[in-house]
Amino acid sequence: MKKLLFILISGGLIYNSNQVLAQGQPVKQKADTTVHFPDEKHLTNIRQLTFGGDNAEAYFSFDSKSIVFQMTNPDFNAPCDQIFASTLQKFNPKMVSTGMGRTTCSYFLPGDSLMLYASTHLGSKDCPPKPAPRADHKYVWPLYSTFDIFVADKNGKVVNQLTKDDGYDAEATVSPKGDLIVFTSTRSGDLELYTMNIDGSNVKQVTKELGYDGGAFFSPDGKKLIFRASRPKTEEDVKTYKDLLAQGLVMPTNMELYTCNIDGSDLKQVTNLGSANWAPFFTPDGKKVIFSSNHKQKGYHFNLWMCKLDGSELEQISFDPTFDAFPVFSPDGKHLIFSSNRNNGGGHDTNLFYAEWKD
């Protein structure tokens, strides 16, 4: 396995340049000093926000003026993912998680004074162990059973715990209407989507098919969900999926995008591209989806793509030769934020980039 930087984080993959690919040859990266590639016609005035470490899953406040995101960077006292927040006008990230355990998938709540995130800190103050390398060199992602969803204020004080069930509870995002949260949980014995009220009450199961349903986001009107899912079909694939799940692991290498109503009805497959299609987010008008995919070049080369909700009019959005993912539109529809390995000097850092969006 090549040394790369992908790690599937709840909502998606994080590119980890320290992994090794099957051929056993390290990836040789040229020094990269590019922020904006010529064919990126939808992106203008790109601004790099972070400069080191692994930075991903950045989400806007309801007023579009701030972001909350996860960072691994020992220089910020974050040996594994912790949650940071900052205004965009004066970018100065401040840790808002406990600094203990591992965190993922943060999101602002209505009013922008509180944010939620998943954390393992009640299970242990230490970073949880990573899965041991597999003999077949295939990539797996751990489903830490100590992940629960918490609410914190801007000073990092935990003010509420929304989930307390045994097993994995994470990947939470908030409806633009401010009334519901969607998240992924193993409480049924499989990785399914659930919704709950903002205060954690009235939990309802959304999906019920075998496979990993995760990384869900609401449509701008709050009526639909877009998410990534694996759907093991063959007897061998089903056995592999179930065996890994029993070990608290998942292999997120074959995923397609789906939409459904918030109650799970009207389930429709959006993409049929093969490989890993993930980190979907509705466009501001709700008519298309932007996402990350490696279907064009396979392996670890991910770019941003966009298509209509029936999968048609597929268009490549980003052109970094290594890794672009986690695209998210601001609530006012004017900006896109994403994670990328561009402009990292050929190193392993994954940084945040903030761009004006041009239709």
KOLLUM-425995 format. One record per residue (C-alpha): residue in one letter; x, z, y. Coordinates in steps of 0.05 Angstrom, whole numbers. Last residue first. Layout:
N
+----+--------+--------+--------+
! aa !      x !      z !      y !
+----+--------+--------+--------+
!  a !      X !      Z !      Y !
...
+----+--------+--------+--------+
// end
This chain:
359
+----+--------+--------+--------+
! aa !      x !      z !      y !
+----+--------+--------+--------+
!  d !   -442 !   -225 !    580 !
!  k !   -383 !   -190 !    615 !
!  w !   -368 !   -118 !    597 !
!  e !   -319 !    -78 !    640 !
!  a !   -267 !    -46 !    596 !
!  y !   -243 !     23 !    574 !
!  f !   -188 !     26 !    521 !
!  l !   -173 !     86 !    477 !
!  n !   -109 !     90 !    436 !
!  t !    -85 !     85 !    364 !
!  d !    -11 !     99 !    359 !
!  h !     30 !     71 !    301 !
!  g !     86 !     34 !    335 !
!  g !     95 !    -39 !    353 !
!  g !    102 !    -21 !    426 !
!  n !     33 !     11 !    428 !
!  n !      0 !    -41 !    472 !
!  r !    -54 !    -58 !    422 !
!  n !    -69 !     -9 !    365 !
!  s !   -141 !     -4 !    387 !
!  s !   -200 !     43 !    399 !
!  f !   -261 !     21 !    439 !
!  i !   -299 !     33 !    504 !
!  l !   -347 !    -18 !    532 !
!  h !   -374 !    -18 !    603 !
!  k !   -433 !    -40 !    646 !
!  g !   -491 !    -25 !    600 !
!  d !   -514 !     36 !    640 !
!  p !   -513 !     77 !    575 !
!  s !   -440 !     58 !    565 !
!  f !   -428 !     12 !    506 !
!  v !   -389 !     35 !    445 !
!  p !   -338 !     -4 !    403 !
!  f !   -306 !     40 !    349 !
!  a !   -254 !    -11 !    325 !
!  d !   -195 !    -56 !    341 !
!  f !   -134 !    -61 !    294 !
!  t !    -75 !   -106 !    281 !
!  p !    -70 !   -175 !    312 !
!  d !   -112 !   -155 !    373 !
!  f !   -165 !   -210 !    383 !
!  s !   -229 !   -177 !    406 !
!  i !   -300 !   -205 !    411 !
!  q !   -309 !   -252 !    352 !
!  e !   -379 !   -282 !    350 !
!  l !   -432 !   -285 !    296 !
!  e !   -493 !   -321 !    321 !
!  s !   -536 !   -300 !    261 !
!  g !   -535 !   -233 !    225 !
!  d !   -610 !   -221 !    232 !
!  l !   -596 !   -167 !    284 !
!  k !   -557 !   -217 !    326 !
!  c !   -482 !   -217 !    321 !
!  m !   -419 !   -186 !    351 !
!  w !   -348 !   -177 !    326 !
!  l !   -291 !   -129 !    341 !
!  n !   -227 !   -138 !    302 !
!  f !   -196 !   -106 !    240 !
!  h !   -133 !   -129 !    203 !
!  y !   -123 !    -78 !    148 !
!  g !   -136 !   -122 !     88 !
!  k !   -184 !   -180 !     98 !
!  q !   -167 !   -236 !    147 !
!  k !   -237 !   -257 !    170 !
!  h !   -278 !   -202 !    138 !
!  n !   -238 !   -146 !    170 !
!  s !   -295 !   -120 !    212 !
!  s !   -312 !    -75 !    271 !
!  f !   -380 !    -76 !    304 !
!  i !   -423 !   -102 !    361 !
!  v !   -498 !   -108 !    348 !
!  k !   -548 !   -154 !    381 !
!  k !   -618 !   -152 !    410 !
!  g !   -619 !    -79 !    435 !
!  d !   -611 !   -101 !    508 !
!  p !   -551 !    -55 !    517 !
!  t !   -516 !    -81 !    454 !
!  f !   -528 !    -37 !    393 !
!  f !   -468 !     -4 !    360 !
!  p !   -436 !    -14 !    292 !
!  a !   -373 !     23 !    269 !
!  w !   -370 !    -15 !    202 !
!  n !   -361 !    -80 !    165 !
!  a !   -310 !    -72 !    109 !
!  s !   -300 !   -131 !     60 !
!  g !   -358 !   -179 !     50 !
!  l !   -394 !   -217 !    105 !
!  n !   -467 !   -204 !     89 !
!  t !   -487 !   -173 !    154 !
!  v !   -555 !   -148 !    180 !
!  q !   -589 !   -119 !    119 !
!  k !   -660 !    -96 !    134 !
!  l !   -697 !    -31 !    123 !
!  d !   -767 !    -35 !    154 !
!  s !   -781 !     40 !    142 !
!  g !   -728 !     94 !    144 !
!  d !   -765 !    140 !    192 !
!  i !   -720 !    120 !    250 !
!  n !   -737 !     47 !    237 !
!  c !   -684 !     10 !    197 !
!  t !   -621 !    -31 !    208 !
!  y !   -565 !    -47 !    161 !
!  l !   -491 !    -65 !    165 !
!  e !   -447 !    -81 !    105 !
!  m !   -392 !    -40 !     71 !
!  n !   -339 !    -53 !     19 !
!  t !   -276 !    -12 !     30 !
!  p !   -304 !     57 !     42 !
!  m !   -280 !     91 !    -23 !
!  v !   -313 !    160 !    -22 !
!  l !   -287 !    229 !    -41 !
!  g !   -315 !    298 !    -54 !
!  q !   -294 !    297 !   -127 !
!  a !   -366 !    287 !   -150 !
!  l !   -370 !    231 !    -99 !
!  l !   -310 !    197 !   -131 !
!  d !   -343 !    197 !   -200 !
!  k !   -410 !    173 !   -171 !
!  y !   -378 !    114 !   -134 !
!  t !   -335 !     94 !   -193 !
!  k !   -394 !     98 !   -241 !
!  v !   -438 !     57 !   -195 !
!  d !   -383 !      5 !   -186 !
!  e !   -373 !     -1 !   -262 !
!  e !   -448 !     -8 !   -275 !
!  t !   -452 !    -62 !   -222 !
!  k !   -491 !    -52 !   -158 !
!  p !   -454 !     -4 !   -112 !
!  r !   -487 !     -9 !    -43 !
!  s !   -440 !     14 !     12 !
!  a !   -472 !     25 !     80 !
!  r !   -460 !     18 !    154 !
!  f !   -512 !     39 !    205 !
!  i !   -560 !     14 !    258 !
!  l !   -621 !     57 !    273 !
!  k !   -687 !     39 !    306 !
!  k !   -738 !     68 !    355 !
!  g !   -693 !    103 !    406 !
!  d !   -705 !     49 !    459 !
!  p !   -630 !     35 !    465 !
!  s !   -624 !     30 !    389 !
!  f !   -598 !     93 !    354 !
!  f !   -531 !     99 !    320 !
!  a !   -511 !    111 !    247 !
!  g !   -440 !    119 !    221 !
!  g !   -464 !    132 !    150 !
!  d !   -500 !    110 !     88 !
!  y !   -453 !    114 !     27 !
!  g !   -488 !     89 !    -35 !
!  l !   -550 !    100 !    -78 !
!  e !   -613 !     85 !    -39 !
!  k !   -653 !    140 !     -5 !
!  t !   -647 !    132 !     71 !
!  v !   -683 !    171 !    126 !
!  q !   -688 !    244 !    104 !
!  k !   -722 !    289 !    154 !
!  v !   -697 !    353 !    186 !
!  n !   -749 !    386 !    231 !
!  s !   -703 !    434 !    268 !
!  g !   -631 !    426 !    290 !
!  d !   -643 !    441 !    364 !
!  i !   -640 !    367 !    384 !
!  n !   -691 !    351 !    330 !
!  m !   -667 !    326 !    263 !
!  t !   -654 !    259 !    230 !
!  y !   -623 !    246 !    163 !
!  l !   -579 !    191 !    133 !
!  e !   -556 !    194 !     61 !
!  l !   -491 !    206 !     23 !
!  d !   -515 !    228 !    -46 !
!  g !   -530 !    295 !    -79 !
!  s !   -590 !    307 !    -34 !
!  r !   -550 !    353 !     13 !
!  t !   -494 !    302 !     18 !
!  s !   -506 !    291 !     92 !
!  t !   -501 !    238 !    146 !
!  f !   -528 !    248 !    216 !
!  v !   -582 !    225 !    265 !
!  i !   -601 !    269 !    324 !
!  l !   -668 !    265 !    360 !
!  d !   -702 !    277 !    427 !
!  g !   -653 !    254 !    480 !
!  k !   -686 !    186 !    490 !
!  p !   -616 !    154 !    483 !
!  s !   -617 !    184 !    412 !
!  v !   -559 !    228 !    393 !
!  t !   -503 !    217 !    343 !
!  a !   -480 !    259 !    283 !
!  e !   -428 !    236 !    233 !
!  a !   -425 !    303 !    197 !
!  d !   -457 !    347 !    144 !
!  y !   -418 !    350 !     78 !
!  g !   -438 !    403 !     28 !
!  d !   -477 !    467 !     29 !
!  d !   -531 !    471 !     82 !
!  k !   -517 !    506 !    148 !
!  t !   -530 !    452 !    200 !
!  l !   -543 !    459 !    275 !
!  q !   -494 !    514 !    293 !
!  n !   -504 !    535 !    366 !
!  v !   -466 !    558 !    428 !
!  v !   -394 !    543 !    408 !
!  k !   -352 !    555 !    471 !
!  g !   -307 !    497 !    486 !
!  n !   -309 !    503 !    561 !
!  k !   -353 !    441 !    567 !
!  d !   -405 !    474 !    522 !
!  a !   -407 !    471 !    447 !
!  v !   -458 !    450 !    394 !
!  f !   -440 !    451 !    320 !
!  i !   -449 !    406 !    260 !
!  d !   -421 !    428 !    193 !
!  f !   -362 !    401 !    153 !
!  t !   -342 !    451 !     99 !
!  s !   -356 !    402 !     42 !
!  y !   -300 !    357 !     66 !
!  l !   -318 !    287 !     46 !
!  p !   -249 !    258 !     37 !
!  w !   -235 !    184 !     47 !
!  v !   -206 !    139 !     -7 !
!  y !   -159 !     80 !     -3 !
!  k !   -137 !     46 !    -67 !
!  h !    -64 !     54 !    -88 !
!  d !    -83 !     49 !   -162 !
!  a !    -44 !    113 !   -178 !
!  r !    -81 !    147 !   -121 !
!  p !    -45 !    185 !    -65 !
!  a !    -68 !    257 !    -60 !
!  p !   -128 !    269 !    -15 !
!  k !   -112 !    302 !     52 !
!  p !   -113 !    377 !     56 !
!  p !   -159 !    412 !    107 !
!  c !   -127 !    428 !    174 !
!  d !   -123 !    504 !    178 !
!  k !   -173 !    553 !    208 !
!  s !   -212 !    550 !    143 !
!  g !   -284 !    541 !    119 !
!  l !   -315 !    560 !    186 !
!  h !   -267 !    512 !    220 !
!  t !   -291 !    450 !    182 !
!  s !   -321 !    416 !    243 !
!  a !   -375 !    367 !    263 !
!  y !   -389 !    354 !    337 !
!  l !   -442 !    367 !    389 !
!  m !   -437 !    365 !    464 !
!  l !   -466 !    407 !    520 !
!  s !   -467 !    399 !    596 !
!  d !   -485 !    325 !    594 !
!  g !   -558 !    336 !    611 !
!  p !   -581 !    307 !    545 !
!  l !   -529 !    321 !    490 !
!  f !   -461 !    289 !    489 !
!  y !   -431 !    266 !    423 !
!  s !   -374 !    285 !    378 !
!  c !   -359 !    253 !    311 !
!  t !   -303 !    291 !    278 !
!  t !   -268 !    359 !    273 !
!  r !   -213 !    387 !    228 !
!  g !   -199 !    462 !    221 !
!  m !   -185 !    503 !    284 !
!  g !   -174 !    480 !    355 !
!  t !   -243 !    508 !    372 !
!  s !   -270 !    443 !    401 !
!  v !   -273 !    427 !    475 !
!  m !   -200 !    405 !    485 !
!  k !   -189 !    378 !    555 !
!  p !   -172 !    306 !    570 !
!  n !   -151 !    287 !    641 !
!  f !   -180 !    220 !    662 !
!  k !   -200 !    223 !    735 !
!  q !   -255 !    171 !    744 !
!  l !   -270 !    173 !    669 !
!  t !   -288 !    246 !    665 !
!  s !   -257 !    281 !    606 !
!  a !   -273 !    310 !    537 !
!  f !   -231 !    327 !    476 !
!  i !   -250 !    341 !    404 !
!  q !   -198 !    358 !    351 !
!  d !   -171 !    314 !    295 !
!  c !   -109 !    341 !    260 !
!  p !    -45 !    370 !    289 !
!  a !    -83 !    378 !    355 !
!  n !    -43 !    423 !    401 !
!  f !    -42 !    367 !    454 !
!  d !     30 !    347 !    439 !
!  p !     12 !    352 !    365 !
!  n !    -34 !    292 !    374 !
!  t !    -96 !    278 !    332 !
!  m !   -153 !    262 !    379 !
!  q !   -229 !    259 !    377 !
!  f !   -273 !    235 !    433 !
!  v !   -319 !    257 !    490 !
!  i !   -329 !    211 !    550 !
!  s !   -350 !    219 !    622 !
!  k !   -385 !    181 !    677 !
!  s !   -437 !    141 !    637 !
!  d !   -494 !    188 !    661 !
!  f !   -515 !    202 !    589 !
!  s !   -443 !    219 !    572 !
!  f !   -404 !    165 !    536 !
!  y !   -375 !    166 !    466 !
!  a !   -303 !    158 !    443 !
!  e !   -294 !    153 !    368 !
!  a !   -219 !    148 !    366 !
!  n !   -151 !    172 !    391 !
!  d !    -92 !    176 !    343 !
!  g !    -29 !    197 !    378 !
!  g !     -1 !    167 !    442 !
!  f !    -20 !    137 !    509 !
!  t !    -93 !    148 !    523 !
!  l !   -139 !    115 !    575 !
!  q !   -118 !     42 !    576 !
!  r !   -159 !      4 !    627 !
!  i !   -186 !    -66 !    613 !
!  n !   -209 !   -101 !    676 !
!  t !   -250 !   -152 !    637 !
!  l !   -277 !   -158 !    567 !
!  h !   -328 !   -210 !    546 !
!  k !   -278 !   -267 !    549 !
!  e !   -228 !   -235 !    500 !
!  d !   -196 !   -302 !    484 !
!  p !   -135 !   -289 !    529 !
!  f !   -116 !   -221 !    499 !
!  h !   -118 !   -159 !    544 !
!  v !    -73 !    -98 !    536 !
!  t !    -12 !   -132 !    507 !
!  t !     55 !    -95 !    501 !
!  d !     63 !   -100 !    426 !
!  a !    133 !    -95 !    395 !
!  k !    128 !   -134 !    331 !
!  q !    100 !    -97 !    271 !
!  k !    132 !    -98 !    203 !
!  v !     84 !    -67 !    153 !
!  p !    122 !    -30 !     98 !
!  q !    125 !    -63 !     30 !
!  g !     98 !    -26 !    -31 !
!  q !     56 !    -86 !    -52 !
!  a !     -4 !    -41 !    -58 !
!  l !     -4 !    -17 !     14 !
!  v !     27 !     46 !     42 !
!  q !     -5 !     94 !     92 !
!  n !     33 !    117 !    152 !
!  s !      4 !     68 !    200 !
!  n !    -62 !    104 !    199 !
!  y !   -120 !     61 !    225 !
!  i !   -180 !    104 !    233 !
!  l !   -240 !     79 !    197 !
!  g !   -312 !     96 !    213 !
!  g !   -366 !    141 !    238 !
!  s !   -343 !    195 !    193 !
!  i !   -271 !    179 !    202 !
!  l !   -244 !    127 !    157 !
!  i !   -169 !    132 !    165 !
!  f !   -129 !     70 !    178 !
!  l !    -59 !     71 !    206 !
!  l !    -17 !     28 !    164 !
!  k !     42 !     34 !    119 !
!  k !     28 !    -19 !     68 !
!  m !      0 !      0 !      0 !
+----+--------+--------+--------+
// end
